[in-house]
Amino acid sequence: MTFRTGTSSRTSVQVGIKLARLLELPEEEFAGRVRELEGDVLFRRLIHAKVISVQPYAGAGFMAQRFGGWGLRTASDGIPAALDGQGDLAQLLQKVGEKLFQECFLSDEGYSDEERARLCRISKDEAGRLRELVNSLYVQAEFDGAASSAAPTKTYSAVAGITVEKGKPGLAFFNRQIWKGRYQVDEDKSRRMLESLPAAEARRLEGFLRDIGLLDRRKSTLYRVLEALIEAQAPFFVSSEPGKRRAMTQRELSDKLDITPSVLNRLISNKSVQLPWGLEAPMKTLLPSRKSLIRDRLYDLVHAYPDATDENLCRKIDRLYGVELSSRSIAQYRVELGIGGLRKRRKMTRG
């Protein structure tokens, strides 16, 4: 999408600031911007004159957000409970079902763990684990713009759900207002309309078209990012095994999509997706570094082999994953993961 030339450097800076803010907006706030723009009489005029058209995104569908009204909260690089679709928490959530989970764990009814266990037909310990999952990952979303004193400093806005059909992952958006289509501008018609208007009206129209272009850039860039992540992490979505994520940095993805790293970082910093097994994860967990993947594998190995020394863990990682690490690196990763040394682990096991 292009606009009239001759834009001043000051205007260019203002456009850049506007774009940066749009990239970081949560979905609900961005949807408000879209409603405001499309509700303008000028937008309807442009649609009627066929200066603007709305073209559907090919291959994208829509779905209801599983835990609508609840935002994801976390500042960690990974969320094992959400990422592991084969883990016992994910299976427990499927056993309880969405309706009972919403009623017993996400509502404000104030159930005790005993009452939750009875209603969901699970044990009290299982009810406690699901309650801890909600406490650590989810917070009731404030979409009316009012700040909540209980809200965490970092929340994630769910963009879309990843689906798997016939062994192939796909994309389904939550907000139809945003994702019903992208804006396309007929450059010849827009130029002729601008030339036919008085100067003041032409300036307003030019600014309006610029705003349309910024909203479209935010939508289309995010759509391309999601498509690229689905392609890169297809084995993970299909298998639900976090270990099958492919290492990919933000710089690698930005180079692939020919966008600047700062644009990508602003775009995904506060966005999340719903994984095929229902839980959400920040988009950045789909861009794991090689180091973070190694740490995840170490975490699994330590829990699978609690009596293994750091030297044993080095050999296991080398044999299973072809990664050579020193005992010092293993020790450092353990500290980062909050895992104690062998003596401490044995003491905890005995206790």
C-alpha positions as CSV (number, residue, x, y, z in Angstrom):
1,M,0.0,0.0,0.0
2,T,1.5,3.4,-1.0
3,F,0.6,7.0,-0.4
4,R,1.3,10.3,-1.9
5,T,4.9,11.4,-1.8
6,G,6.2,14.5,-0.2
7,T,5.6,13.4,3.4
8,S,7.7,15.5,5.7
9,S,10.3,14.0,8.0
10,R,8.2,15.1,11.0
11,T,5.3,13.2,9.6
12,S,7.4,10.1,9.0
13,V,8.5,10.1,12.7
14,Q,4.8,10.5,13.8
15,V,3.9,7.5,11.5
16,G,6.7,5.4,13.0
17,I,5.5,6.2,16.6
18,K,1.9,5.3,15.6
19,L,3.0,2.0,14.1
20,A,5.0,1.1,17.2
21,R,2.0,1.7,19.4
22,L,-0.3,-0.3,17.1
23,L,2.1,-3.3,17.1
24,E,2.0,-3.5,20.9
25,L,-1.7,-3.1,21.3
26,P,-3.6,-6.1,22.8
27,E,-6.2,-7.5,20.5
28,E,-9.2,-6.0,22.2
29,E,-7.7,-2.5,22.1
30,F,-6.7,-3.0,18.5
31,A,-10.2,-4.2,17.6
32,G,-11.5,-0.9,19.1
33,R,-9.2,1.0,16.7
34,V,-10.5,-1.0,13.8
35,R,-14.2,-0.4,14.8
36,E,-13.5,3.4,15.1
37,L,-11.9,3.6,11.7
38,E,-14.5,1.5,9.9
39,G,-17.3,3.4,11.7
40,D,-16.0,6.7,10.1
41,V,-18.3,8.0,7.4
42,L,-15.1,8.5,5.2
43,F,-14.4,4.7,5.4
44,R,-17.9,4.0,4.1
45,R,-17.5,6.5,1.4
46,L,-14.2,4.9,0.3
47,I,-15.8,1.5,0.3
48,H,-18.8,2.7,-1.8
49,A,-16.4,4.3,-4.3
50,K,-14.3,1.1,-4.4
51,V,-11.2,3.0,-3.4
52,I,-10.9,0.4,-0.5
53,S,-11.9,-3.2,-0.4
54,V,-11.6,-5.8,2.3
55,Q,-10.1,-9.1,1.2
56,P,-10.3,-12.2,3.3
57,Y,-7.2,-13.9,4.6
58,A,-6.8,-17.1,2.7
59,G,-6.9,-20.3,4.7
60,A,-7.7,-18.6,8.1
61,G,-10.8,-19.5,10.1
62,F,-12.4,-18.4,13.3
63,M,-13.0,-20.1,16.7
64,A,-14.1,-19.2,20.2
65,Q,-11.4,-18.6,22.7
66,R,-11.3,-21.5,25.2
67,F,-10.9,-19.3,28.2
68,G,-12.5,-16.1,27.0
69,G,-12.2,-13.3,29.4
70,W,-9.1,-14.6,31.0
71,G,-5.6,-13.4,30.0
72,L,-2.4,-15.3,30.2
73,R,0.1,-14.0,32.7
74,T,3.8,-15.0,32.9
75,A,7.2,-13.5,32.4
76,S,9.0,-16.8,32.0
77,D,10.7,-18.0,28.8
78,G,8.6,-21.2,28.8
79,I,5.5,-22.6,30.5
80,P,6.0,-26.4,30.8
81,A,2.4,-26.9,32.0
82,A,1.0,-25.2,29.0
83,L,3.5,-26.4,26.4
84,D,3.4,-30.1,27.2
85,G,0.2,-31.3,25.6
86,Q,1.0,-34.9,26.8
87,G,1.7,-33.9,30.4
88,D,-0.5,-34.9,33.2
89,L,-1.9,-31.4,33.7
90,A,-3.1,-31.2,30.1
91,Q,-4.7,-34.6,30.4
92,L,-6.3,-33.7,33.7
93,L,-7.7,-30.5,32.1
94,Q,-9.2,-32.6,29.3
95,K,-10.6,-35.0,31.8
96,V,-12.4,-32.2,33.7
97,G,-13.7,-30.6,30.5
98,E,-13.9,-26.9,29.6
99,K,-17.4,-26.3,31.2
100,L,-16.5,-27.6,34.6
101,F,-13.1,-26.0,34.5
102,Q,-14.6,-22.6,33.8
103,E,-17.2,-23.1,36.6
104,C,-15.0,-24.5,39.3
105,F,-11.6,-22.8,38.6
106,L,-12.2,-19.6,36.7
107,S,-15.5,-18.4,38.2
108,D,-15.8,-16.2,41.3
109,E,-17.8,-18.8,43.2
110,G,-15.0,-19.4,45.8
111,Y,-15.1,-23.2,45.7
112,S,-12.8,-25.1,48.0
113,D,-10.5,-27.8,46.6
114,E,-12.8,-30.4,48.2
115,E,-15.8,-29.0,46.4
116,R,-13.9,-28.7,43.1
117,A,-12.8,-32.3,43.4
118,R,-16.3,-33.5,44.1
119,L,-17.9,-31.5,41.2
120,C,-15.2,-32.5,38.7
121,R,-14.8,-36.1,39.9
122,I,-11.1,-35.8,40.6
123,S,-9.0,-36.0,43.7
124,K,-8.4,-33.1,46.0
125,D,-4.7,-33.1,45.1
126,E,-5.6,-32.9,41.4
127,A,-8.0,-30.0,42.1
128,G,-5.2,-28.2,44.0
129,R,-2.8,-28.6,41.0
130,L,-5.4,-27.2,38.6
131,R,-6.0,-24.3,41.0
132,E,-2.3,-23.6,41.1
133,L,-2.2,-23.7,37.3
134,V,-4.8,-21.0,37.2
135,N,-3.1,-18.9,39.9
136,S,0.2,-19.0,38.0
137,L,-0.9,-18.6,34.4
138,Y,-4.3,-16.8,34.2
139,V,-5.8,-13.6,35.3
140,Q,-9.3,-12.2,34.7
141,A,-8.9,-9.9,31.7
142,E,-9.8,-6.2,32.0
143,F,-10.9,-5.3,28.5
144,D,-12.8,-2.1,29.4
145,G,-9.5,-0.2,29.8
146,A,-9.8,0.1,33.6
147,A,-6.6,-1.0,35.4
148,S,-7.0,-3.6,38.1
149,S,-4.8,-3.4,41.2
150,A,-4.6,-7.1,41.2
151,A,-3.6,-7.4,37.6
152,P,0.0,-8.5,36.9
153,T,2.6,-6.2,35.3
154,K,2.9,-8.5,32.3
155,T,-0.2,-10.0,30.5
156,Y,-0.6,-11.6,27.1
157,S,-3.4,-11.0,24.7
158,A,-4.6,-14.2,22.9
159,V,-4.6,-13.7,19.1
160,A,-5.6,-17.0,17.6
161,G,-5.9,-20.7,18.2
162,I,-3.7,-23.4,16.5
163,T,-5.8,-26.3,15.3
164,V,-4.7,-29.7,14.0
165,E,-6.8,-31.5,11.4
166,K,-5.6,-34.7,9.6
167,G,-2.1,-34.2,11.0
168,K,-1.8,-30.6,9.7
169,P,-1.8,-27.5,11.9
170,G,-3.9,-24.5,10.9
171,L,-4.9,-21.1,12.2
172,A,-8.2,-19.8,13.6
173,F,-8.6,-16.3,14.9
174,F,-10.7,-15.2,17.9
175,N,-11.6,-11.6,16.8
176,R,-13.7,-11.3,13.6
177,Q,-13.6,-7.5,13.8
178,I,-9.9,-7.6,13.2
179,W,-9.4,-10.7,11.1
180,K,-12.3,-10.6,8.6
181,G,-9.9,-9.4,6.0
182,R,-7.1,-7.1,5.0
183,Y,-7.5,-3.7,3.4
184,Q,-6.6,-3.2,-0.2
185,V,-6.4,0.3,-1.7
186,D,-6.9,1.0,-5.4
187,E,-4.0,3.4,-5.9
188,D,-5.4,4.9,-9.2
189,K,-8.8,5.6,-7.7
190,S,-7.4,7.0,-4.5
191,R,-5.1,9.3,-6.5
192,R,-8.0,10.6,-8.6
193,M,-10.1,11.2,-5.6
194,L,-7.3,13.1,-3.8
195,E,-6.8,15.3,-6.9
196,S,-10.5,16.1,-7.1
197,L,-10.8,17.3,-3.5
198,P,-10.1,20.8,-2.0
199,A,-6.7,20.9,-0.2
200,A,-8.1,20.5,3.4
201,E,-10.3,17.5,2.4
202,A,-7.4,16.0,0.5
203,R,-5.2,16.2,3.6
204,R,-7.8,14.5,5.8
205,L,-8.2,11.8,3.2
206,E,-4.5,11.3,2.9
207,G,-4.2,11.0,6.6
208,F,-7.1,8.6,6.8
209,L,-5.5,6.4,4.1
210,R,-2.3,6.4,6.0
211,D,-4.1,5.2,9.2
212,I,-5.6,2.4,7.1
213,G,-2.2,1.4,5.9
214,L,-0.8,1.3,9.5
215,L,-3.7,-0.9,10.7
216,D,-3.3,-3.2,7.7
217,R,0.5,-3.4,8.3
218,R,-0.1,-4.5,11.8
219,K,-2.6,-7.2,10.8
220,S,-0.7,-8.5,7.8
221,T,2.6,-8.6,9.6
222,L,1.2,-10.6,12.5
223,Y,-0.6,-12.9,10.1
224,R,2.7,-13.6,8.3
225,V,4.5,-14.2,11.6
226,L,1.8,-16.7,12.6
227,E,2.0,-18.5,9.3
228,A,5.8,-18.8,9.6
229,L,5.5,-20.1,13.2
230,I,2.9,-22.7,12.2
231,E,5.2,-24.0,9.4
232,A,8.3,-24.0,11.6
233,Q,6.8,-25.6,14.6
234,A,4.4,-28.0,12.9
235,P,6.0,-31.1,14.5
236,F,5.4,-29.6,18.0
237,F,1.7,-28.7,17.3
238,V,1.0,-32.2,15.9
239,S,2.8,-34.2,18.5
240,S,2.2,-31.9,21.5
241,E,5.8,-32.6,22.6
242,P,7.8,-29.4,23.6
243,G,11.0,-31.2,22.7
244,K,10.0,-31.1,19.0
245,R,10.1,-27.3,18.9
246,R,12.6,-26.1,16.4
247,A,15.2,-23.6,17.5
248,M,14.6,-20.3,15.8
249,T,15.6,-16.8,17.0
250,Q,13.6,-13.6,16.5
251,R,16.4,-12.4,14.2
252,E,16.1,-15.5,12.0
253,L,12.4,-15.1,11.7
254,S,12.6,-11.3,11.0
255,D,15.2,-12.0,8.3
256,K,13.0,-14.6,6.7
257,L,10.0,-12.3,6.7
258,D,12.1,-9.2,5.7
259,I,10.9,-7.2,8.6
260,T,13.1,-5.4,11.2
261,P,13.8,-7.3,14.5
262,S,12.4,-4.3,16.5
263,V,9.0,-4.6,14.6
264,L,8.9,-8.4,15.3
265,N,9.8,-7.9,19.0
266,R,7.1,-5.2,19.5
267,L,4.5,-7.3,17.7
268,I,4.9,-10.6,19.7
269,S,6.1,-9.3,23.1
270,N,2.6,-9.3,24.6
271,K,0.8,-11.8,22.3
272,S,-0.2,-15.4,23.0
273,V,-1.7,-18.3,21.0
274,Q,-4.0,-21.1,22.1
275,L,-2.3,-24.4,21.6
276,P,-4.2,-27.4,20.1
277,W,-4.7,-28.9,23.6
278,G,-6.5,-25.7,24.9
279,L,-3.9,-23.9,27.0
280,E,-2.2,-20.7,25.9
281,A,1.5,-19.9,25.5
282,P,3.2,-16.6,24.7
283,M,4.2,-16.4,21.0
284,K,7.9,-16.1,22.1
285,T,7.8,-19.7,23.3
286,L,7.5,-20.7,19.7
287,L,10.8,-19.0,19.0
288,P,13.0,-20.9,21.4
289,S,16.8,-20.5,21.4
290,R,19.1,-23.5,21.2
291,K,20.0,-22.8,24.8
292,S,16.4,-22.8,26.0
293,L,15.7,-26.1,24.3
294,I,18.7,-27.7,25.9
295,R,17.6,-26.4,29.3
296,D,14.1,-27.9,28.7
297,R,15.7,-31.3,27.9
298,L,17.9,-31.0,31.0
299,Y,14.8,-30.3,33.1
300,D,13.2,-33.5,31.8
301,L,16.3,-35.6,32.3
302,V,16.8,-34.4,35.9
303,H,13.2,-35.4,36.7
304,A,13.5,-38.7,34.9
305,Y,16.9,-39.5,36.5
306,P,16.9,-37.8,39.9
307,D,20.1,-39.7,41.0
308,A,22.1,-38.6,38.0
309,T,25.2,-36.6,38.6
310,D,26.1,-33.6,36.4
311,E,28.6,-35.8,34.6
312,N,25.9,-38.4,34.0
313,L,23.6,-35.7,32.6
314,C,26.4,-34.5,30.3
315,R,26.7,-38.0,28.8
316,K,22.9,-38.5,28.5
317,I,22.4,-35.1,26.7
318,D,25.3,-36.0,24.3
319,R,24.0,-39.5,23.6
320,L,20.3,-38.5,23.3
321,Y,20.6,-35.1,21.6
322,G,24.1,-34.9,20.2
323,V,24.9,-31.9,22.3
324,E,28.2,-31.7,24.1
325,L,28.1,-29.8,27.4
326,S,30.6,-29.4,30.2
327,S,29.6,-30.2,33.8
328,R,30.0,-26.5,34.5
329,S,27.3,-25.7,31.9
330,I,25.0,-28.3,33.4
331,A,25.4,-26.8,36.8
332,Q,24.7,-23.3,35.5
333,Y,21.6,-24.5,33.7
334,R,20.4,-26.2,36.9
335,V,20.7,-23.0,38.8
336,E,18.7,-21.1,36.1
337,L,16.0,-23.8,36.3
338,G,15.9,-23.7,40.1
339,I,17.1,-27.3,40.3
340,G,19.4,-28.2,43.2
341,G,22.5,-30.4,43.1
342,L,22.4,-34.2,43.5
343,R,22.8,-34.0,47.3
344,K,19.9,-31.6,47.7
345,R,17.7,-33.7,45.4
346,R,18.4,-36.9,47.3
347,K,17.6,-35.1,50.6
348,M,14.3,-33.9,49.2
349,T,13.5,-37.3,47.9
350,R,14.2,-39.0,51.3
351,G,12.1,-36.3,53.0
